[in-house]
Amino acid sequence: MAFYKFLKLKYDASARSSARSAGDIKLFHTQKVLDRMGKDWVSRARGTLTRKDKNATGALHKSLEYTVSVKDNVIIMGLQSEFYGLFVQYGVQGAGPFVPPKNPHPYATKPYINRAPDSPFKFGSGSGGGSISSAIRKWVKDRGIQWRGLDGRFMTYDQMTPIIVRSVYQYGIEPTDFGGYIMPRLVAKYKASLNLSLVKDMANHMNEKMFSTPLEFEIAI
């Protein structure tokens, strides 16, 4: 499984704490808000995969789950998926050279540039997931892709695979952000609810009815 960390929420409990309130705060109300936010996140991420045609088999779509962890007044939210989801999210840098081929096949994928220059993964470096031939052949078959050759006849999967592999290896895989771009919108939607729920949980922890001032917290995306 792959893990993507997209949200870090830090809240300051020191100003509210007292000798009688020592110990971890149970985030009962906050967890409910985080669960709603997480389900919303997964739903939107799945919709993005479908809309951007990244749902050939449905495996990545089905594997998406949100995660929540809490430690030292810090809440971390992330997504989990099949490992290859990292290559979809961040793309894979091509091995190069980034020049047009002398005799490009009519179906060769363009453009002839490094399609993921900022990706931490790169073909030929050992970080791109190993051999891609079998994965490409499966992808072609799952999508039912069938090109016509220069003679007008339909090409077999075995004939198409090397053409695609050469292009992908040389120029890389373009990233498809299906999880990260959604988070700022979710933060805007749920920030007030998170604030109120954290205040309620801290008030319960300290045996208080409610605090008169909002809780200070910071969010990093």
C-alpha positions in Angstrom: 0.0 0.0 0.0 1.1 3.6 -0.7 0.5 6.5 1.7 0.1 10.1 0.8 0.2 12.8 3.5 -1.9 15.8 2.5 -3.0 17.5 5.8 -1.3 18.3 9.1 -3.4 20.0 11.8 -1.7 21.2 14.9 -3.7 22.5 17.9 -2.5 24.2 21.0 -3.9 22.6 24.2 -1.4 24.2 26.6 -3.3 27.4 27.1 -6.4 25.4 28.1 -4.7 22.7 30.2 -4.4 22.5 34.0 -3.1 20.1 36.6 -6.4 18.3 36.7 -6.6 17.9 32.9 -3.3 16.2 32.3 -3.4 13.4 29.8 -4.4 12.8 26.2 -7.5 14.5 24.9 -10.1 12.1 23.5 -11.1 13.6 20.1 -14.7 12.2 20.1 -16.4 15.1 18.3 -13.4 15.8 16.2 -13.1 12.3 14.9 -16.7 12.5 13.6 -15.8 15.6 11.6 -12.6 14.0 10.3 -14.6 10.9 9.2 -17.0 13.1 7.2 -14.1 15.0 5.7 -12.2 11.7 4.9 -15.2 10.1 3.2 -15.7 13.3 1.2 -12.0 13.3 0.2 -12.1 9.7 -1.0 -15.3 10.3 -2.9 -13.9 13.3 -4.7 -10.5 11.6 -5.4 -12.4 8.6 -7.0 -14.4 11.0 -9.1 -11.2 12.6 -10.3 -9.7 9.3 -11.3 -12.8 8.4 -13.3 -13.1 11.9 -14.9 -9.4 11.8 -15.9 -9.8 8.3 -17.3 -7.5 6.7 -14.7 -9.9 3.9 -13.8 -9.2 1.1 -16.3 -9.6 -1.8 -13.9 -11.1 0.0 -10.9 -8.3 -1.4 -8.6 -6.9 2.0 -7.7 -10.4 3.5 -7.3 -11.4 0.7 -4.9 -8.1 0.8 -2.9 -8.4 4.4 -1.9 -8.9 4.9 1.9 -8.4 7.9 4.2 -6.3 7.6 7.3 -6.1 9.7 10.5 -3.4 9.6 13.1 -3.0 11.8 16.2 0.2 12.4 18.3 1.4 15.3 20.4 -1.5 17.5 19.5 -1.0 17.0 15.8 -3.6 15.4 13.5 -2.3 13.8 10.2 -4.7 13.0 7.5 -3.6 11.0 4.4 -4.8 8.7 1.7 -3.8 5.0 1.2 -4.0 3.2 -2.1 -2.4 0.5 -4.2 1.3 1.3 -4.5 1.2 2.3 -8.2 -1.1 5.1 -7.2 2.0 7.0 -6.3 3.1 6.9 -10.0 -0.4 8.2 -11.0 -0.3 11.0 -8.4 3.3 12.2 -8.9 4.1 10.8 -12.4 7.4 9.2 -13.3 10.3 11.1 -14.9 11.5 9.8 -18.3 15.0 8.4 -18.7 15.6 10.6 -21.8 16.8 11.9 -24.2 14.0 14.3 -24.6 14.1 14.8 -28.3 11.7 13.7 -31.0 12.4 10.3 -32.5 13.6 10.2 -36.0 10.8 8.1 -37.3 8.0 8.4 -34.8 5.2 5.8 -35.0 1.8 7.5 -35.8 0.5 6.4 -32.5 3.5 7.4 -30.4 2.5 9.4 -27.4 3.4 13.1 -27.4 4.8 15.5 -26.3 8.5 14.7 -26.6 9.5 16.2 -23.2 10.1 15.0 -19.7 6.4 14.6 -18.7 7.1 14.6 -14.9 10.2 16.7 -14.2 9.4 17.2 -10.5 8.5 13.5 -9.8 10.6 11.6 -7.1 10.3 8.6 -9.4 12.4 8.1 -12.6 12.6 5.3 -15.1 16.1 3.7 -15.2 16.9 4.8 -11.6 15.4 1.9 -9.7 12.7 4.2 -8.3 10.1 3.7 -11.1 8.9 0.3 -10.0 11.0 -2.0 -12.1 10.1 -3.5 -15.4 7.2 -1.9 -17.1 6.6 -4.1 -20.1 4.2 -6.5 -18.4 2.3 -3.6 -16.7 1.9 -1.8 -20.0 0.7 -4.9 -21.8 -1.9 -5.5 -19.1 -2.9 -1.9 -19.2 -3.4 -2.1 -23.0 -5.4 -5.3 -22.7 -7.6 -4.0 -19.8 -8.5 -0.9 -21.9 -9.1 -2.9 -25.0 -6.8 -0.6 -27.0 -6.2 -1.8 -30.6 -4.3 0.2 -33.1 -4.0 -0.4 -36.8 -0.5 -1.0 -38.2 0.9 0.8 -41.2 -0.5 -2.0 -43.4 -4.0 -1.2 -42.1 -4.4 -4.4 -40.0 -5.1 -4.4 -36.3 -2.0 -4.8 -34.2 -1.7 -7.4 -31.4 -1.1 -6.4 -27.8 2.4 -7.8 -28.1 3.1 -5.6 -31.1 1.7 -2.4 -29.4 3.4 -2.9 -26.1 7.0 -2.2 -27.2 5.9 1.0 -28.9 4.2 2.3 -25.8 7.0 1.1 -23.5 9.7 3.0 -25.5 7.7 6.2 -25.3 6.8 5.9 -21.6 10.4 4.9 -20.6 12.0 7.8 -22.6 9.5 10.6 -21.8 7.9 9.4 -18.6 4.4 9.4 -17.2 2.5 12.7 -16.7 1.2 13.2 -13.1 -2.5 13.1 -12.3 -3.3 14.9 -9.1 -6.3 13.1 -7.8 -5.8 13.7 -4.0 -3.7 16.8 -3.2 -5.6 19.5 -5.1 -8.8 18.7 -3.3 -7.5 19.4 0.2 -7.6 23.2 0.2 -11.3 23.0 -0.7 -12.0 20.5 2.0 -10.2 22.6 4.6 -12.3 25.6 3.7 -15.5 23.5 3.9 -14.7 21.8 7.3 -12.5 24.3 9.1 -15.3 25.8 11.2 -16.6 22.4 12.1 -13.1 21.2 13.1 -12.6 24.3 15.3 -16.0 23.7 17.1 -15.4 20.0 17.6 -11.9 20.5 19.0 -13.3 23.1 21.4 -16.0 20.6 22.5 -13.5 17.8 23.0 -11.1 20.0 25.1 -14.0 21.3 27.1 -15.1 17.7 27.9 -11.6 16.8 28.8 -11.4 19.6 31.3 -15.0 19.1 32.6 -16.0 22.5 31.2 -19.3 23.3 29.4 -17.6 25.4 26.7 -14.9 27.9 26.1 -15.7 31.6 25.4 -12.9 32.0 22.8 -12.1 29.9 19.7 -9.3 27.4 19.8 -6.0 28.4 18.0 -4.8 25.8 15.5 -2.8 25.7 12.3 -3.2 23.7 9.2 -0.5 22.8 6.7 -1.4 21.2 3.4 
